[in-house]
Amino acid sequence: MSTEGPTSSPTEPPPRRPKVIKTNQQQVFLYVVLTLLLSLATVWGGRAMLHNSETLTFAVGTPNSDEALFAAKLATLLKNNASRFRIKIVNNADNAKALAQFDRKQADLAVLRTDAKVPLRARTLAILEHDLVLLLGPGGKKIKSLAELKKKKVAVVAENESSLAFVRSILDIPDGPDAARIQMAPQGATLDKLFAPASGFGAVIAIVHASRAVRDKAYEQVAKRGGFTLNAIDEAKALARKIPGISSETLTAGTLSASPEIPDDDLDTIGLEWLLVAQSRMSASTAGELARVVYENKSALGLDNGFASRIEPASVEKDAYVMAHQGAADYINDDTKSFMDKYSDLMYLGAAALSVIGSIFAAIYAKITRIAPEKAGELSTAVLDVGERIEHAHSLDQLECLQDELEGILRGAVIGLRDGTISTDGLDTFKLGYEFVRDEIGMRRDYLKRHCGEADKVAQDTAPPQQDESKIVVVKTAQSA
């Protein structure tokens, strides 16, 4: 009699859950990487927006004027340096009309000389050039004061008609018959021709760029022929206080001519400044960046004729004739900014982006994608399922299979509790169920062993006695004999 009863097909163990901890760690790692990447993208996008290409309109005079040529050089420099700024040059009939366009807010940048009407919203970015007022007399004749010129016919050597009005203002000559004695010199006229007796001019007032006066060899050539005398303007400081926009200047010895040396000693005169101005509404960052570009590229922005070859920072004094733009003033007063000053905006943007994006991903992970750990109490179902199949185990082999399955459930529970894939909720229930089923398996094992031994004994008792085949053979042999 077989000790094995009817066997049932072994029940497949419940499918193991995926490694929750590994999956969750992968999700956390993925979200951290995405948070960093999106934060960097946000900072980069914010920086791109802050540094997006900005077109600035530059109002200038005629295309061949100094301010127009300077604007063209600045535009080329910005383009070559891959700057975010682009310069749109708008030409006008003269610089006065360019300033009028600037005053109407139709331009962001302009160049003005300090004797011009200054637009209310103009703010200085840089001093591009100084103009010197040279008081020249014929031959060796000295001119002791500006008052002497009121009785003389004076030629004004300058590039535009605005200088004529400026000379009349410093000589204090109102419009009328006396003003006619102050005339613009004919285009291209030399000092020799202006001082010729036929011309009738008793003096010449030349308004020239300081950088150009140093380079102009014409003064030296005329001086060698004894053609003019350079006179001091002793009223320079008084005029600077009286007329806004005028500065007191000093000509060092040999400025106009080295041989003969003209002047032969330092000489007082007056001057004007050429200013690069911007609208007061221009942002401080834009103005500061433009000022930085201009200051750091002086040699590249100077014209061949000398204009803008000695660029200076804007005056940040409160009593400056044209106030410095706040952005330029900030750059001038604090040329070396700290790392935090330069990148604080981007750092704040990055921190905000990191916080917001991180919070979003944390919420997604916690509420949607996170695989929650299985409760220990839920494993009790699998344990009890093993217990229900114990009574159907009719052999020790079947019982061992159930024992292995129960141990597998316990092993999985221990590992899960260790790595976090199983929570401690219902752990007492699981322990109670496990102990109960384990004891049931032990009792069933004892039962099967006991009944298996009894069945073997019964089989031995009921079996017929067996004869010794060797003895039977011997008997048959004797009978046959």
Backbone hydrogen bonds, N-H to C=O, Kabsch-Sander energy under -0.5 kcal/mol:
donor,donor_aa,acceptor,acceptor_aa,energy
5,G,3,T,-0.6
5,G,394,H,-0.8
20,V,18,P,-1.4
23,T,19,K,-2.5
24,N,20,V,-3.3
25,Q,21,I,-2.4
26,Q,22,K,-2.3
27,Q,23,T,-2.2
28,V,24,N,-2.9
29,F,25,Q,-2.8
30,L,26,Q,-2.6
31,Y,27,Q,-3.0
32,V,28,V,-2.5
33,V,29,F,-2.4
34,L,30,L,-2.8
35,T,31,Y,-2.7
36,L,32,V,-2.4
37,L,33,V,-2.7
38,L,34,L,-2.9
39,S,35,T,-2.3
40,L,36,L,-2.6
41,A,37,L,-2.6
42,T,38,L,-2.4
43,V,39,S,-2.7
44,W,40,L,-2.9
45,G,41,A,-2.8
46,G,42,T,-2.9
47,R,43,V,-2.9
48,A,44,W,-2.6
49,M,45,G,-2.4
50,L,46,G,-2.7
51,H,47,R,-2.4
52,N,49,M,-1.2
54,E,84,R,-3.3
56,L,54,E,-0.5
56,L,86,R,-3.6
58,F,88,K,-3.3
59,A,57,T,-0.6
59,A,109,L,-2.4
60,V,90,V,-2.6
65,S,62,T,-2.0
69,L,65,S,-2.4
70,F,66,D,-2.4
71,A,67,E,-2.3
72,A,68,A,-2.1
73,K,69,L,-2.0
74,L,70,F,-2.5
75,A,71,A,-2.4
76,T,72,A,-2.2
77,L,73,K,-2.5
78,L,74,L,-2.4
79,K,75,A,-2.0
80,N,76,T,-2.6
81,N,77,L,-1.8
82,A,79,K,-1.4
83,S,78,L,-2.6
86,R,54,E,-2.7
88,K,56,L,-3.0
88,K,86,R,-0.5
89,I,87,I,-0.6
90,V,58,F,-2.7
91,N,89,I,-0.5
92,N,60,V,-0.7
92,N,61,G,-1.0
98,A,94,D,-1.5
99,L,95,N,-2.3
100,A,96,A,-1.8
101,Q,97,K,-2.1
102,F,98,A,-2.1
103,D,99,L,-2.6
104,R,100,A,-1.4
105,K,102,F,-1.8
106,Q,101,Q,-2.2
108,D,57,T,-2.0
109,L,57,T,-2.4
110,A,277,V,-1.8
111,V,59,A,-0.5
112,L,275,L,-2.2
114,T,273,E,-2.1
116,A,113,R,-2.8
118,V,116,A,-0.6
122,A,119,P,-1.5
123,R,278,A,-2.2
124,T,323,M,-3.1
125,L,276,L,-3.4
126,A,276,L,-1.2
127,I,312,E,-2.8
128,L,126,A,-0.7
128,L,274,W,-2.5
129,E,274,W,-1.2
131,D,272,L,-3.2
132,L,208,V,-3.3
133,V,270,I,-2.2
134,L,132,L,-0.7
134,L,206,A,-3.2
135,L,133,V,-0.6
135,L,231,N,-0.6
136,L,134,L,-0.8
136,L,204,V,-3.2
137,G,229,T,-2.7
139,G,227,G,-1.4
141,K,138,P,-2.1
144,K,142,K,-0.6
148,E,145,S,-0.9
149,L,146,L,-1.2
150,K,147,A,-1.2
151,K,148,E,-1.2
152,K,149,L,-1.4
154,V,152,K,-0.6
154,V,181,R,-2.0
155,A,203,A,-2.3
156,V,183,Q,-2.8
157,V,155,A,-0.6
157,V,205,I,-2.2
158,A,156,V,-0.8
163,S,160,N,-1.2
164,L,161,E,-1.0
165,A,161,E,-1.1
166,F,162,S,-1.6
167,V,163,S,-2.4
168,R,164,L,-2.1
169,S,165,A,-1.7
170,I,166,F,-2.1
171,L,167,V,-2.0
172,D,169,S,-0.5
173,I,168,R,-2.7
179,A,176,G,-0.5
180,A,176,G,-0.7
180,A,177,P,-0.9
181,R,178,D,-1.4
182,I,179,A,-1.5
183,Q,154,V,-2.6
183,Q,181,R,-0.8
185,A,156,V,-2.7
189,A,186,P,-2.1
194,L,190,T,-2.2
195,F,191,L,-2.3
196,A,193,K,-0.7
199,S,196,A,-1.6
200,G,196,A,-0.9
201,F,194,L,-0.6
202,G,153,K,-2.6
203,A,153,K,-1.2
204,V,136,L,-2.7
205,I,155,A,-2.7
206,A,134,L,-2.4
206,A,204,V,-0.6
207,I,157,V,-2.7
207,I,205,I,-0.5
208,V,132,L,-1.9
208,V,206,A,-0.7
210,A,130,H,-3.3
213,A,209,H,-2.5
214,V,210,A,-1.5
215,R,211,S,-0.8
216,D,212,R,-1.9
217,K,215,R,-0.6
221,Q,217,K,-2.1
222,V,218,A,-2.5
223,A,219,Y,-2.5
224,K,220,E,-1.8
225,R,221,Q,-0.7
225,R,222,V,-0.7
226,G,223,A,-1.7
227,G,222,V,-2.3
229,T,137,G,-2.6
231,N,135,L,-3.1
231,N,229,T,-0.6
233,I,268,D,-2.7
234,D,232,A,-0.8
236,A,233,I,-1.7
239,L,235,E,-3.0
240,A,236,A,-2.4
241,R,237,K,-1.6
242,K,238,A,-2.0
243,I,239,L,-3.2
246,I,243,I,-1.5
247,S,271,G,-2.5
249,E,247,S,-0.5
249,E,269,T,-2.5
251,L,267,L,-3.4
252,T,250,T,-0.6
254,G,263,P,-2.3
255,T,252,T,-1.5
256,L,262,I,-2.1
257,S,262,I,-1.8
259,S,260,P,-0.5
262,I,257,S,-2.6
262,I,260,P,-0.6
267,L,251,L,-2.5
269,T,249,E,-2.4
271,G,247,S,-2.3
272,L,131,D,-2.0
274,W,129,E,-3.1
275,L,112,L,-3.2
275,L,273,E,-0.6
276,L,126,A,-2.8
277,V,110,A,-2.8
277,V,275,L,-0.7
278,A,123,R,-2.9
279,Q,108,D,-1.3
280,S,121,R,-1.7
282,M,279,Q,-1.6
287,A,283,S,-2.6
288,G,284,A,-2.8
289,E,285,S,-2.2
290,L,286,T,-2.5
291,A,287,A,-2.6
292,R,288,G,-2.3
293,V,289,E,-2.2
294,V,290,L,-2.5
295,Y,291,A,-2.8
296,E,292,R,-2.5
297,N,293,V,-0.7
297,N,294,V,-0.7
298,K,295,Y,-0.8
301,L,297,N,-1.3
301,L,298,K,-0.6
302,G,298,K,-1.2
303,L,307,F,-3.1
306,G,303,L,-1.7
309,S,306,G,-1.7
310,R,128,L,-0.6
312,E,127,I,-2.9
314,A,125,L,-0.7
320,A,317,E,-1.4
325,H,124,T,-2.8
329,A,325,H,-3.0
330,D,326,Q,-2.6
331,Y,327,G,-1.8
332,I,328,A,-2.6
333,N,329,A,-2.9
334,D,330,D,-1.5
335,D,332,I,-0.5
337,K,335,D,-0.8
342,K,338,S,-2.1
343,Y,339,F,-2.4
344,S,340,M,-1.4
347,M,343,Y,-2.4
348,Y,344,S,-2.8
349,L,345,D,-2.3
350,G,346,L,-2.7
351,A,347,M,-2.6
352,A,348,Y,-2.5
353,A,349,L,-2.7
354,L,350,G,-2.8
355,S,351,A,-2.2
356,V,352,A,-2.6
357,I,353,A,-2.8
358,G,354,L,-2.0
359,S,355,S,-2.1
360,I,356,V,-2.1
361,F,357,I,-2.4
362,A,358,G,-2.4
363,A,359,S,-2.2
364,I,360,I,-2.3
365,Y,361,F,-2.6
366,A,362,A,-2.5
367,K,363,A,-2.5
368,I,364,I,-2.3
369,T,364,I,-1.9
370,R,365,Y,-1.9
372,A,370,R,-0.8
374,E,421,T,-2.7
376,A,423,S,-1.1
376,A,425,D,-0.5
377,G,425,D,-2.5
378,E,375,K,-1.1
379,L,375,K,-0.6
379,L,376,A,-1.1
380,S,377,G,-1.1
381,T,378,E,-0.9
382,A,378,E,-0.5
383,V,379,L,-1.9
384,L,380,S,-2.9
385,D,381,T,-2.0
386,V,382,A,-1.6
387,G,383,V,-2.0
388,E,384,L,-2.1
389,R,385,D,-0.9
389,R,386,V,-0.7
390,I,387,G,-1.1
392,H,389,R,-0.6
393,A,390,I,-1.9
394,H,392,H,-0.8
399,L,395,S,-2.1
400,E,396,L,-2.4
401,C,397,D,-1.9
402,L,398,Q,-1.9
403,Q,399,L,-2.5
404,D,400,E,-2.8
405,E,401,C,-2.3
406,L,402,L,-2.6
407,E,403,Q,-2.5
408,G,404,D,-2.3
409,I,405,E,-2.0
410,L,406,L,-2.2
411,R,407,E,-2.9
412,G,408,G,-2.5
413,A,409,I,-2.0
414,V,410,L,-2.5
415,I,411,R,-2.5
416,G,412,G,-2.5
417,L,413,A,-2.6
418,R,414,V,-1.8
419,D,415,I,-2.7
420,G,416,G,-1.4
421,T,416,G,-0.8
422,I,416,G,-1.7
423,S,374,E,-2.7
427,L,424,T,-2.0
430,F,426,G,-2.1
431,K,427,L,-2.6
432,L,428,D,-2.4
433,G,429,T,-2.5
434,Y,430,F,-2.8
435,E,431,K,-2.6
436,F,432,L,-2.1
437,V,433,G,-2.5
438,R,434,Y,-2.8
439,D,435,E,-2.3
440,E,436,F,-2.0
441,I,437,V,-2.5
442,G,438,R,-1.9
443,M,439,D,-2.6
444,R,440,E,-2.6
445,R,441,I,-2.3
446,D,442,G,-2.3
447,Y,443,M,-2.1
448,L,444,R,-2.6
449,K,445,R,-2.5
450,R,446,D,-2.4
451,H,447,Y,-2.6
452,C,448,L,-2.1
453,G,449,K,-1.9
454,E,450,R,-2.0
455,A,451,H,-2.1
456,D,452,C,-1.5
457,K,453,G,-1.8
458,V,454,E,-2.3
459,A,455,A,-1.7
460,Q,456,D,-1.6
461,D,457,K,-1.9
462,T,458,V,-1.8
463,A,459,A,-0.5
469,E,467,Q,-0.9
471,K,468,D,-0.7
472,I,468,D,-1.4
473,V,469,E,-1.7
474,V,470,S,-1.4
475,V,471,K,-2.0
476,K,472,I,-2.2
477,T,473,V,-1.5
478,A,474,V,-1.9
479,Q,475,V,-2.4
480,S,476,K,-1.9
481,A,477,T,-1.1
